[in-house]
Amino acid sequence: MKTFPYIFFLFVVGQSYSQISDFEHIDFKTADSIALSYNKEELTNLPELSYKLTAHLNTDVERLRAIYRWVCANIANDYSLYLKNKRKRQRFKDDSLKFVAWNNDFRKTIFKKLLKNQRTICTGYAYLVKELAELANIECEIVQGYGRVSTTDIENLNLPNHSWNAVKLDGKWYLCDPTWASGIPDKATNRFTFQYNDGFFLTEPELFAVNHFPVDERWWLLEDNIPTFDTFLSAPVIYGQAYENLALHNAPMQMHHDIKKHGKVAFQYELKGSAKTEHIQLVLDNGFDTWKIDPTSISINDTSLSFEHQFNNIGFYDVHFYLEDDLIATYTVKVSN
């Protein structure tokens, strides 16, 4: 198992379970409206921008929401910049002096592009949320760690590759990811499509942990069952739509499964809303063909969803779980005699 040096602090982060449902009584329409009314505002005066976004809101969570929505609606993800940083970090990972020098130089590039072109990578997103939040007297931190998406090469995931935010509201810490919430970069053209995903705002820490691994363990915000790095690497792939539809991903906790012919795999989730049996569908891919199937059995109890599927033919399958038209998660199943 991979280990990391941790810095231990003399204070304890408030670990009371934090999630968006703590603020279900708050209507974010006003905050969202304010954020979108300042679309295309420049970054030449951050104190003024923070004031414009927050001055007419009554609570810290609304003020954070306006800041977060503005960042997600106005800052584009620069994928080519991300790739350049990734290549250089890999190149210098065994030379500490060159590694530090590159990080220092690249940080200047990130902020220059952010301020001039409103394009950046995850570090810039997290920095801007932190700066604007602290100007509004909201305590906010940048969290460094590892992020997993469907294209992540987990065999070579040996350096932190993602940043997000932890923010303190009403005495409790919450997690949000403005980079993944903002939209979708086209890796072929480096064009960016703004497409806000509300699921990454004050996300349930247990769901967040499926594809976020903080280097500093205090930012798990979990009461127990802290994942190891090996657990993180072996977890399923979950997609942006999972954050919009799920409150929790309960099972299976690993991506790959070895089973015998006629064996079953069980799936369990807690939904944010309701679902119908006909909304639950699996798509199987064996490398030659792709086809849709209904699970062998489905149980829906209020917002709790569980289903099983029996695999009656040997082979290796990518198993994609869809909730209506939304791709939620991917697993792999090897079926043998």
VENBELRA-V484967 format. One record per backbone hydrogen bond with DSSP energy under -0.5 kcal/mol. CO is the residue of the C=O (numbers start at 1). NH is the residue of the N-H. Records with the same first field share a line. If there is no record, write none. Layout:
CO=NH + NH
This chain:
6=8
14=173
18=205
19=22
20=23
21=24
23=26
26=28
27=30
28=32
29=33
30=34
31=35
32=36
33=37
34=38
35=38
36=39
38=41
45=49
46=50
47=51
48=52
49=53
50=54
51=55
54=57
59=63
60=64
61=65
62=66
63=67
64=68
65=69
66=70
67=71
68=72
69=73
70=74
71=74 + 75
74=76
76=78 + 120
77=79
78=82
79=83
80=84
81=85
82=86
83=87
84=88
85=89
86=90
87=91
88=92
89=93
90=93
92=95
95=99
96=100
97=101
98=102
99=103
100=104
101=105
102=106
103=107
104=108
105=109
106=110
107=111
108=112
109=113
110=114
111=115
112=116
113=117 + 118 + 119
114=118
118=76
120=78
121=124 + 125
122=126
123=127
124=128
125=129
126=130
127=131
128=132
129=133
130=134
131=135
132=136
133=136 + 138
134=137
137=139
139=168
141=143 + 166
142=144
143=164
144=215 + 216
145=161 + 162
146=213
149=152
152=154
153=156
154=157
156=158
162=145
164=143
165=176
166=141
167=169 + 174
169=172
172=169
174=167
175=202 + 203
176=165
177=181
178=182
179=182 + 183
181=197
182=195
184=193
185=187
186=190
191=186
192=194
193=184
196=198
197=200
198=201
200=177 + 202
202=20
204=207 + 208
205=209
207=210
208=211 + 212
211=148
213=146
215=217
216=219
217=220
218=221
228=232
229=233
230=234
232=235
234=255
236=238
237=330
239=242 + 243
240=243 + 244
241=245
242=246
245=272 + 273
248=250 + 270
251=268
255=332
257=259 + 334
259=336
260=263
263=311
265=309
267=307
268=250 + 251
269=271 + 305
270=247 + 248
276=279
277=280
279=281 + 324
281=322
282=293
283=320
284=291
285=318
289=286
291=284
293=282
297=308
299=306
301=304
303=271 + 305
304=301
305=269
306=299
307=267
308=296 + 297
309=265
310=312
311=262 + 263
315=335
317=319 + 333
318=285 + 320
319=321 + 331
320=283 + 322
321=328 + 329
322=281 + 324
323=326
325=327
326=323 + 328
328=239
329=321
330=237
331=319
332=257
333=317 + 335
334=259 + 336
335=315
336=261
